[in-house]
């Protein structure tokens, strides 16, 4: 009751502990949910009438002193306009929002009957969820919060990506619909047309899906701290295969991951696109996005995994390895551009072998020199591979759509 009248009480922990007491048979599950829900109902009802009686002018003037200033009210107003009654159902799961949703409902004069139906159901869903989880986890109820923090964070990122995709689709719905219909019509009717482009799309899609499954498994192993055996075996193999005489060579290999060398490959790729590229504007766009991923993705993922593991020394602080991620993206895109636009089988084969050799040599040198652990570097390559496959997939789909449109246009009577 008190938290839902803007009193800062960590209710999730409280309700989970109550669930733990249910697990110990000290409390009854149904009665705890009932009385917890009733407490919440009293809290949101009081909050509603506070907002109703005091009104918007009061909170515009004094609300900032209790974190209910004009900015916060405006933010909730936008949320309410967008999500409507659904916000009342699920706002209690959002810290900082659940405290003021009821007050805002009163300020905006939402009919109390409408407010009560959705808010009261939302309160019982919220209370019932955390008490039930405390009961399910039993003695592990404390660790539940750490586990939940990890998965809730990852889920929020996933939801954010889905929402961004939804927003882009919604704002470009007509154009996307036309392009999808165009692709469906032409993929089967003219399979031999643009065959190379379609094969590249298919290959990139298979690689993308495979790498997605790989990184999901890696994330699970990282959170469970189960990379010790993998790191131990890999270190043993590398140190057995390369003795002390290899140190100068390994130092040279390691320099291939330096940004000065990577910039040379970036420049060469840009020149190659300018000279050999098919649809240069599209290729430069996705090349630029790939480089942005190399620059920002590694750092962002490090911050994310540092957050979900609370920065504990038990977990590596460089998972996935930022350097490995950048190398995999830049070298892979370089390889893709050479192979995509070269008609020489020998050049394509040499490029493929050289890039694979460079990536393996960089990984071996990092492990040999003791700079990073094998699992961090492997994860960096996997995450980088997902990003570059995604960029290539989008590039090739954009290319295919443009080629189909140009072909259809050229067939129209002049």
C-alpha positions in Angstrom: 0.0 0.0 0.0 2.7 2.5 1.0 4.9 2.1 -2.1 1.9 2.8 -4.3 1.5 6.1 -2.5 5.0 7.2 -3.6 6.8 5.7 -0.5 10.1 4.2 -1.8 9.8 0.6 -0.6 11.5 -2.3 -2.6 8.2 -4.2 -3.0 9.6 -6.9 -5.4 12.0 -8.0 -2.7 9.4 -7.8 0.0 6.9 -9.9 -2.0 9.5 -12.4 -3.1 10.4 -12.9 0.6 6.8 -13.4 1.4 6.7 -16.0 -1.3 9.7 -17.7 0.4 7.7 -17.7 3.7 4.9 -19.4 1.7 7.5 -22.0 0.5 8.4 -22.6 4.2 4.6 -23.1 5.0 4.7 -20.1 7.3 2.1 -18.3 5.2 -0.7 -19.3 2.9 -0.2 -18.5 -0.8 -3.7 -17.4 -1.6 -4.1 -15.3 1.5 -0.8 -13.5 0.9 -1.8 -12.7 -2.7 -5.2 -11.6 -1.5 -4.0 -9.3 1.2 -1.0 -8.0 -0.8 -3.4 -7.2 -3.6 -5.8 -5.5 -1.2 -3.0 -3.4 0.1 -2.1 -2.4 -3.4 -5.7 -1.5 -4.2 -5.9 0.8 -1.2 -2.6 2.4 -2.3 -3.6 3.0 -5.9 -7.0 4.3 -4.9 -5.5 6.8 -2.5 -3.1 7.9 -5.2 -5.9 8.3 -7.7 -7.9 10.6 -5.4 -4.8 12.6 -4.5 -4.3 13.3 -8.2 -8.0 13.9 -8.7 -8.4 16.4 -5.9 -5.1 18.3 -6.2 -5.2 18.4 -10.0 -2.6 19.3 -12.7 -1.8 22.9 -11.5 -0.7 21.7 -8.1 1.7 19.1 -9.5 3.0 21.6 -12.1 3.9 23.9 -9.2 5.0 21.5 -6.5 5.4 18.1 -8.2 9.1 18.4 -8.8 9.7 18.1 -5.1 8.3 14.6 -5.1 9.5 13.6 -8.6 6.1 14.4 -10.1 7.1 17.6 -12.0 5.7 18.7 -15.4 8.3 16.7 -17.3 7.3 13.4 -15.6 3.6 14.2 -16.0 4.2 14.9 -19.7 6.1 11.7 -20.2 3.3 9.6 -18.5 0.8 11.5 -20.7 2.5 10.3 -23.8 2.7 6.8 -22.5 -1.0 6.9 -21.6 -2.0 8.2 -25.0 0.0 5.5 -26.7 -0.7 2.5 -24.5 -4.0 3.5 -22.9 -5.6 1.1 -20.4 -2.8 -1.4 -21.0 -0.4 0.9 -19.1 -2.6 0.5 -16.0 -2.4 -3.3 -16.3 1.4 -3.5 -16.5 2.9 -0.3 -15.2 3.4 -1.8 -11.8 6.3 -3.9 -13.2 8.1 -0.6 -14.2 10.0 1.1 -11.3 9.4 4.8 -11.2 6.2 4.5 -13.4 4.0 2.4 -11.1 4.4 5.1 -8.4 2.8 7.8 -10.4 0.4 6.1 -12.9 -2.4 6.2 -10.4 -1.9 9.8 -9.5 -1.7 10.7 -13.2 -5.0 8.9 -13.8 -6.6 11.1 -11.2 -5.0 14.3 -12.6 -6.4 13.5 -16.1 -9.9 12.6 -14.6 -10.0 9.1 -16.0 -13.4 7.7 -14.8 -12.8 5.9 -11.5 -14.7 2.8 -12.6 -12.5 2.5 -15.7 -9.4 3.1 -13.6 -10.4 0.6 -10.9 -11.1 -2.3 -13.3 -7.7 -2.1 -15.0 -5.5 -0.9 -12.1 -6.9 -3.4 -9.6 -6.3 -6.3 -12.0 -2.8 -5.0 -12.7 -2.1 -4.8 -8.9 -3.1 -8.5 -8.5 -1.0 -9.6 -11.5 2.0 -7.7 -10.0 1.6 -9.0 -6.5 0.8 -12.6 -7.6 3.8 -12.7 -9.9 6.4 -11.9 -7.3 4.9 -13.9 -4.5 4.6 -16.9 -6.7 8.2 -16.5 -7.9 9.4 -16.4 -4.3 7.4 -19.6 -3.6 8.8 -21.3 -6.7 12.5 -20.3 -6.1 12.2 -21.2 -2.4 15.6 -21.0 -0.7 17.1 -19.4 -3.8 14.8 -16.4 -3.5 17.7 -14.0 -2.9 19.6 -15.2 -6.0 16.4 -14.9 -8.0 16.8 -11.1 -8.1 20.2 -11.4 -9.5 19.1 -13.9 -12.1 16.0 -11.9 -12.9 18.1 -8.8 -13.4 20.1 -10.5 -16.1 17.2 -11.8 -18.0 15.0 -8.7 -17.5 17.8 -6.6 -18.9 18.3 -8.9 -21.9 14.5 -9.0 -22.4 14.3 -5.2 -22.3 17.0 -4.9 -24.9 15.1 -7.5 -27.0 11.9 -5.6 -26.6 13.7 -2.4 -27.5 15.0 -3.9 -30.7 11.5 -5.3 -31.5 9.9 -1.9 -30.9 12.5 -0.2 -33.1 11.8 -2.7 -35.9 8.1 -2.2 -35.4 8.5 1.6 -35.5 10.6 1.4 -38.7 8.1 -1.0 -40.3 5.1 1.2 -39.3 6.6 4.4 -40.7 7.7 2.7 -43.9 4.8 0.2 -44.1 3.7 1.0 -47.7 7.2 0.9 -49.1 8.1 -2.3 -47.2 4.8 -4.0 -48.4 5.6 -3.1 -52.0 9.1 -4.5 -51.7 8.1 -7.7 -50.1 5.4 -8.4 -52.8 8.0 -7.6 -55.4 10.5 -10.0 -53.9 7.9 -12.8 -53.6 6.7 -12.4 -57.2 10.2 -12.4 -58.6 12.0 -14.9 -56.4 10.1 -17.9 -57.9 9.0 -16.6 -61.3 12.6 -15.6 -62.3 14.8 -17.8 -60.2 17.7 -17.7 -62.6 17.6 -13.9 -62.8 19.9 -12.3 -60.2 20.9 -15.8 -59.1 24.2 -14.7 -57.5 22.4 -12.1 -55.4 19.9 -14.7 -54.2 22.5 -17.2 -53.3 24.4 -14.6 -51.3 21.2 -13.7 -49.4 20.6 -17.4 -48.7 24.2 -17.9 -47.5 24.1 -14.8 -45.3 20.8 -15.8 -43.8 22.0 -19.3 -42.9 25.2 -17.9 -41.4 23.2 -15.3 -39.5 20.8 -17.9 -38.0 23.6 -20.2 -37.1 25.6 -17.5 -35.3 22.5 -16.3 -33.4 22.1 -19.8 -31.9 25.8 -19.8 -31.1 25.8 -16.5 -29.2 22.6 -17.5 -27.3 24.5 -20.6 -26.1 27.6 -18.4 -25.3 25.5 -15.9 -23.3 24.0 -18.8 -21.3 27.5 -20.3 -20.6 28.8 -16.8 -19.7 26.0 -16.2 -17.2 26.5 -19.7 -15.7 30.3 -19.1 -15.6 30.9 -22.3 -17.5 33.8 -21.3 -19.8 36.6 -22.4 -17.5 37.0 -25.8 -19.2 36.9 -24.3 -22.7 39.5 -21.7 -21.7 41.8 -24.2 -20.0 41.8 -26.7 -23.0 42.3 -23.9 -25.6 45.2 -22.3 -23.6 46.8 -25.8 -23.3 46.6 -26.4 -27.0 48.0 -23.0 -28.0 50.9 -23.2 -25.5 51.7 -26.7 -26.6 51.6 -25.9 -30.4 53.7 -22.7 -30.1 56.8 -22.5 -27.9 58.8 -19.4 -26.9 60.4 -19.0 -30.3 57.0 -18.0 -31.7 56.9 -14.8 -29.6 58.1 -12.4 -32.3 55.7 -14.0 -34.9 52.8 -13.8 -32.4 53.6 -10.2 -31.7 53.4 -9.5 -35.5 50.1 -11.4 -35.8 48.7 -9.4 -32.9 49.5 -6.2 -34.6 47.0 -7.2 -37.3 44.3 -6.3 -34.8 45.6 -2.8 -34.4 43.3 0.0 -35.6 46.0 1.4 -37.8 46.0 -1.9 -39.8 42.2 -2.1 -39.7 42.0 1.4 -41.1 44.2 0.3 -44.0 41.6 -2.5 -44.8 38.7 -0.1 -44.4 40.4 2.3 -46.9 41.1 -0.6 -49.3 37.5 -1.8 -49.0 36.2 1.7 -49.7 38.4 2.0 -52.8 37.3 -1.4 -54.0 33.6 -0.4 -53.7 34.3 2.8 -55.6 36.0 0.9 -58.5 34.2 -2.4 -58.5 31.0 -1.9 -56.6 27.7 -2.7 -58.3 25.3 -0.3 -56.6 27.8 2.0 -54.8 25.4 4.1 -52.8 23.9 1.0 -51.1 27.2 -0.7 -50.6 28.8 2.4 -49.0 25.7 2.8 -46.7 26.0 -0.8 -45.3 29.8 -0.6 -45.1 29.4 2.6 -43.0 26.9 0.8 -40.7 29.3 -2.1 -40.4 32.1 0.2 -39.3 29.7 1.9 -36.8 29.0 -1.6 -35.4 32.7 -2.3 -35.1 33.3 1.0 -33.2 30.3 1.0 -30.8 28.9 -2.5 -30.5 31.8 -4.0 -28.7 31.9 -1.2 -26.1 28.2 -1.3 -25.6 28.1 -5.1 -25.1 30.9 -4.9 -22.6 29.0 -2.3 -20.6 25.8 -4.5 -20.8 27.4 -7.7 -19.6 29.4 -5.8 -16.9 26.0 -4.5 -15.7 24.2 -7.8 -15.6 27.0 -9.5 -13.7 27.4 -6.5 -11.3 31.1 -6.2 -12.3 32.0 -9.2 -10.1 35.6 -10.5 -10.6 34.2 -14.0 -11.0 33.1 -12.9 -14.5 35.3 -11.6 -17.3 35.1 -7.9 -17.8 35.8 -8.1 -21.6 33.0 -10.4 -22.8 32.6 -10.3 -25.8 36.1 -9.0 -26.7 35.8 -5.6 -28.4 39.0 -6.1 -30.4 37.8 -9.4 -31.8 34.4 -8.0 -32.7 36.0 -5.2 -34.7 38.4 -7.5 -36.5 35.7 -10.0 -37.5 33.5 -7.2 -38.9 36.1 -5.3 -40.8 38.0 -8.3 -42.2 34.8 -10.1 -43.1 33.3 -7.2 -44.9 36.6 -6.7 -46.8 36.5 -10.4 -47.8 32.8 -10.2 -48.8 33.4 -7.2 -51.1 36.4 -8.8 -52.9 34.6 -12.1 -53.4 31.3 -10.4 -54.4 32.8 -8.4 -57.2 35.8 -10.4 -58.4 35.4 -12.8 -61.3 38.8 -14.4 -60.5 38.3 -17.8 -58.7 42.0 -17.7 -57.6 41.7 -14.2 -56.1 38.5 -15.1 -54.3 40.0 -18.3 -52.9 43.2 -16.5 -51.8 41.1 -13.7 -50.2 39.0 -16.2 -48.2 42.1 -18.2 -47.0 44.0 -15.0 -46.1 41.2 -13.5 -44.1 40.5 -16.8 -42.2 44.2 -17.1 -41.5 44.4 -13.5 -40.2 41.5 -14.0 -37.9 42.9 -17.3 -36.5 46.4 -15.9 -36.2 45.0 -12.8 -34.2 43.1 -15.1 -31.9 46.1 -17.4 -31.4 48.4 -14.4 -30.7 46.0 -13.0 -28.1 45.8 -16.3 -26.3 49.6 -17.0 -26.6 50.5 -13.5 -25.3 48.0 -13.9 -22.4 46.1 -10.7 -23.4 42.6 -12.1 -23.4 40.9 -15.4 -22.5 39.8 -17.6 -25.4 36.1 -17.4 -24.6 36.0 -13.6 -24.8 37.7 -13.7 -28.1 35.5 -16.4 -29.5 32.4 -14.4 -28.3 33.8 -11.3 -30.0 34.1 -13.2 -33.3 30.6 -14.6 -32.9 28.9 -11.3 -32.2 30.9 -9.6 -34.9 29.9 -12.3 -37.3 26.2 -11.8 -36.5 26.5 -8.1 -37.2 28.3 -8.4 -40.5 26.0 -11.2 -41.7 23.0 -8.9 -40.9 24.6 -6.0 -42.8 25.3 -8.2 -45.8 21.8 -9.7 -45.7 20.2 -6.2 -45.7 22.7 -5.0 -48.4 21.8 -7.9 -50.7 18.1 -7.6 -50.2 18.3 -3.9 -51.0 20.4 -4.7 -54.1 17.9 -7.4 -55.2 14.9 -5.0 -54.9 16.7 -2.3 -56.8 17.7 -4.7 -59.6 14.1 -6.1 -59.9 12.7 -2.5 -60.1 15.2 -1.5 -62.7 14.5 -4.6 -64.8 10.8 -4.2 -64.6 11.1 -0.5 -65.5 13.3 -1.2 -68.5 10.6 -3.7 -69.8 7.9 -1.1 -69.7 6.9 0.4 -73.1 8.5 3.8 -73.7 
